[in-house]
């Protein structure tokens, strides 16, 4: 990761806000790329499940070692760079809950529904954070760490991704509203679990 740090130093001013935005971009690039698991699962379902479980186990081992002062190669470097201020010196739950949310969606729902659930997690939650950090000027009344721009982005992303899969406008609209509602809650990294499970069950109920 040294090359990225040098590039970042040369290219961007090192203000706290820029640093925070860069970390969020890095985190959410991983978040958005989780949508690719659907492609793999459609062709190699069992192998994809096993791969996610294996990577989750390896990540847990890496984190237990990292917080004790030992680093497990590139995994620890990526985790250290991508961690937020609140995660410093602690087990970083984000990647684990992200993998858990994807696994739950693939195991609980048929592939059509799992697509809707995983896309809601990848695009809805991923884009909401990026847009909220960059353009979020107006904060929500009850949840001060959430922004109107972020919540609207989540709604649009979940609506469009659901519509792309289901082709039903009104059902996708309901899913978009539900996704934005969950994203507003102060769940920290646990929204990675709640969003795909809730959206998946709602999609099943709606026959979306």
C-alpha positions in Angstrom: 0.0 0.0 0.0 3.0 2.3 0.1 2.6 3.3 -3.6 -1.0 4.4 -2.9 0.0 6.5 0.1 2.7 8.2 -2.0 0.2 8.9 -4.8 -2.3 10.2 -2.4 0.2 12.5 -0.8 1.4 13.9 -4.1 -2.1 14.3 -5.6 -4.3 15.5 -2.7 -4.0 18.1 0.0 -3.8 16.3 3.3 -6.7 18.0 5.1 -8.7 15.9 7.6 -11.8 16.0 5.3 -9.9 14.9 2.2 -8.3 12.1 4.2 -11.6 11.0 5.5 -13.2 11.1 2.0 -10.3 9.0 0.5 -10.7 6.4 3.1 -14.4 6.3 2.4 -13.8 6.0 -1.3 -11.5 3.1 -0.8 -14.0 1.4 1.6 -16.9 1.8 -0.7 -15.0 0.6 -3.8 -14.8 -2.7 -1.9 -18.5 -2.3 -1.0 -19.6 -1.7 -4.6 -17.5 -4.5 -5.9 -19.4 -7.0 -3.7 -22.1 -6.9 -6.3 -19.9 -9.1 -8.4 -20.5 -12.0 -6.1 -23.9 -12.4 -7.8 -22.2 -13.1 -11.1 -19.9 -15.7 -9.5 -22.8 -17.3 -7.5 -24.9 -17.7 -10.7 -22.3 -19.8 -12.3 -20.5 -21.4 -9.3 -22.8 -21.2 -6.3 -21.2 -23.6 -4.0 -17.7 -22.4 -4.8 -18.7 -18.8 -4.2 -20.2 -19.7 -0.8 -17.1 -21.6 0.2 -14.9 -18.8 -1.1 -16.7 -16.1 0.9 -16.6 -18.3 4.1 -12.9 -19.0 3.6 -12.0 -15.3 3.1 -14.1 -14.4 6.1 -12.2 -16.9 8.3 -8.8 -15.6 7.0 -9.9 -12.1 7.7 -10.8 -12.9 11.3 -7.4 -14.5 11.8 -5.7 -11.5 10.3 -7.7 -9.1 12.5 -7.0 -11.1 15.7 -3.3 -11.0 14.8 -3.3 -7.3 13.8 -4.8 -6.1 17.1 -2.1 -8.1 18.9 0.7 -6.4 16.9 1.2 -9.0 14.1 0.3 -8.4 10.5 -0.9 -11.0 8.0 0.4 -9.5 4.7 -1.7 -7.3 2.5 -4.9 -8.1 4.3 -3.7 -6.2 7.4 -2.4 -3.3 5.3 -5.8 -2.9 3.5 -7.7 -3.2 6.8 -5.5 -0.6 8.5 -5.8 1.9 5.6 -9.6 1.4 5.2 -10.5 1.6 8.9 -12.3 4.6 10.2 -11.3 6.6 13.2 -13.8 4.7 15.4 -12.2 1.4 14.4 -8.6 2.4 15.4 -7.1 -0.3 17.7 -10.2 -2.4 17.4 -11.4 -5.4 15.4 -12.8 -3.9 12.2 -16.2 -5.4 11.7 -17.1 -3.8 8.3 -15.6 -6.4 5.9 -16.9 -9.3 8.1 -20.5 -8.0 8.2 -20.4 -7.2 4.5 -19.4 -10.8 3.8 -22.0 -12.0 6.3 -24.7 -10.0 4.6 -23.9 -11.4 1.2 -23.7 -15.0 2.6 -27.1 -14.6 4.3 -28.7 -13.3 1.1 -27.3 -16.2 -1.0 -28.2 -18.9 1.6 -31.7 -17.5 2.6 -33.1 -16.5 -0.8 -33.5 -17.8 -4.3 -31.0 -16.3 -6.7 -33.5 -13.8 -8.2 -34.2 -12.4 -4.7 -30.6 -12.6 -3.6 -29.7 -10.4 -6.5 -32.1 -7.7 -5.3 -30.8 -8.0 -1.7 -27.1 -7.9 -2.6 -27.5 -5.1 -5.0 -29.3 -3.1 -2.3 -26.4 -3.6 0.0 -23.7 -3.0 -2.6 -25.2 0.0 -4.4 -27.6 1.4 -1.9 -25.4 1.5 1.2 -22.2 2.0 -0.8 -23.2 5.0 -2.8 -25.2 6.6 0.1 -22.0 6.9 2.1 -19.9 8.3 -0.7 -22.5 10.9 -1.7 -23.3 11.8 1.9 -19.6 12.4 2.7 -19.0 14.5 -0.4 -22.3 16.4 -0.9 -24.2 15.9 2.3 -24.8 19.4 3.7 -28.2 18.9 5.3 -28.3 16.4 8.1 -31.3 14.4 9.2 -33.1 15.7 12.2 -33.0 12.5 14.3 -29.8 10.9 13.0 -27.2 13.6 12.9 -24.5 11.4 11.3 -26.8 10.8 8.3 -27.5 13.2 5.5 -30.4 13.9 3.2 -28.2 13.5 0.1 -27.0 10.1 1.3 -30.5 8.8 2.1 -31.9 10.0 -1.2 -29.0 8.3 -3.0 -29.7 5.1 -1.2 -33.3 5.3 -2.2 -32.5 5.9 -5.9 -29.8 3.1 -6.0 -32.0 0.5 -4.3 -35.0 1.5 -6.5 -33.0 1.3 -9.8 -31.1 -1.9 -8.9 -34.4 -3.6 -7.8 -36.2 -2.4 -11.0 -33.3 -3.7 -13.1 -33.8 -7.2 -11.6 -37.6 -7.3 -11.1 -38.9 -5.0 -13.8 -41.7 -3.9 -11.5 -41.9 -0.1 -10.8 -44.1 -0.1 -7.7 -42.5 -3.0 -6.0 -39.1 -1.5 -6.6 -40.3 1.8 -5.2 -41.3 0.1 -2.0 -37.9 -1.6 -1.8 -36.2 1.7 -2.4 -38.1 3.4 0.4 -37.3 0.5 2.7 -33.6 0.5 1.9 -33.4 4.3 2.5 -35.3 3.8 5.8 -32.8 1.2 7.0 -29.8 3.2 5.8 -31.0 6.2 8.0 -30.7 4.1 11.2 -27.5 4.5 13.3 -26.5 0.8 12.8 -22.8 1.4 12.0 -21.5 -1.7 10.3 -24.5 -3.8 11.2 -26.5 -2.3 8.3 -24.5 -4.7 6.2 -26.5 -7.5 7.7 -29.9 -5.8 8.1 -30.2 -4.3 4.6 -29.8 -7.5 2.5 -31.9 -9.6 4.9 -34.7 -7.1 5.2 -34.8 -6.2 1.5 -34.6 -9.9 0.6 -37.6 -10.9 2.8 -39.6 -7.8 1.6 -38.8 -8.7 -2.0 -40.1 -12.3 -1.4 -43.3 -10.9 0.2 -43.9 -8.6 -2.7 -43.0 -11.3 -5.3 -40.6 -8.8 -6.7 
